[in-house]
Amino acid sequence: MLAIIKFSGDPLINVAGAYFPAWLACMFVGILGTWFLGILSHRLECSSVLEPHIVMIPAIFSAITLWTWLLFFAAR
């Protein structure tokens, strides 16, 4: 019974009157952060550090997404 009481579901974010799940916001931040780091690495000509791209891009996306979740929503 205690597990049912403690279960509260996914935290929601109010955006312009509509409620969105917090994981969707974290995913959006992860996409933007990965895109920004990709542009930054090309401008600084250090794109070769992120080889192989097929592994590094999903890893960077996952790291940014999970850190966003931990920093803003894990304590709720």
TAVENRA-V148965 format. One record per backbone hydrogen bond with DSSP energy under -0.5 kcal/mol. CO is the residue of the C=O (numbers start at 1). NH is the residue of the N-H. If there is no record, write none. Layout:
co: (CO	CO)
nh: (NH	NH)
This chain:
co: (1	2	3	6	11	13	13	14	15	18	20	21	21	22	23	24	25	26	27	28	29	30	31	32	33	34	35	36	37	38	39	40	41	42	46	47	48	52	52	53	55	56	57	58	59	60	61	62	63	64	65	66	67	68	69	69	73)
nh: (5	6	7	8	22	15	20	16	18	15	13	24	25	26	27	28	29	30	31	32	33	34	35	36	37	38	39	40	41	42	43	44	46	45	49	50	51	55	56	57	59	60	61	62	63	64	65	66	67	68	69	70	71	72	73	74	76)
